[in-house]
Amino acid sequence: DAGITQSPRHKVTETGTPVTLRCHQTENHRYMYWYRQDPGHGLRLIHYSYGVKDTDKGEVSDGYSVSRSKTEDFLLTLESATSSQTSVYFCAISEDLDTEAFFGQGTRLTVV
Amino acid sequence: AQSVTQPDIHITVSEGASLELRCNYSYGATPYLFWYVQSPGQGLQLLLKYFSGDTLVQGIKGFEAEFKRSQSSFNLRKPSVHWSDAAEYFCAVGPGGGADGLTFGKGTHLIIQP
């Protein structure tokens, strides 16, 4: 299995509070991604990174920000959590644009 | 824009029977195609991938898939399912880089009957 660790695995937070999810990889892959999974929607890309300090938006980026200060770490921040951000969040990594992606175990976030 | 359609939300198969999960895609160029499996509470595990070459690809756990360009399909098959195959299966199209990432279908939930 690819070395991807997501933390925390579960979190409950209140509306309006900031939340940061962490993805840590040991594979030294260049590309890292944050997806969210919701029933009936499959997985949708939030943000991705193509190198240290190089990030860009995906399909559903509103309300989210990311940072990548080291190759191995990719942080997803919800500046002010809303109930619509209740979801399961997956981090993924890939060596290059045209290679397969490997996924972490996911973080279940509940915003109450 | 690229898209993936998995027509079957749920499929029920008896243990030992054969399985085929359907996947149709829309993509402007030659696609990279993937099947992932997700067990409850787990992440996604790559079953197999198609990049180029032989259109019949073999994956892990006895799964295979066939790329048919004329039908824009990439169906997943297994000759004999086991109870442990019960899971959610996702088809995805790429390449997975850039702002599009991988585009996933909505998944097919596989139920195995004893």
Interface residues (C-beta under 8 A of the other chain):
Chain A: I4 Y31 Y33 Y35 G40 H41 G42 L43 R44 L45 Y48 Y50 D56 K57 G58 E59 F90 A92 S94 D96 L97 D98 T99 E100 A101 F102 F103 G104 Q105 G106
Chain B: V4 Y32 F34 Y36 G41 Q42 G43 L44 Q45 L46 K49 F51 F90 G94 P95 G96 G97 G98 A99 D100 G101 L102 F104 G105 K106 G107
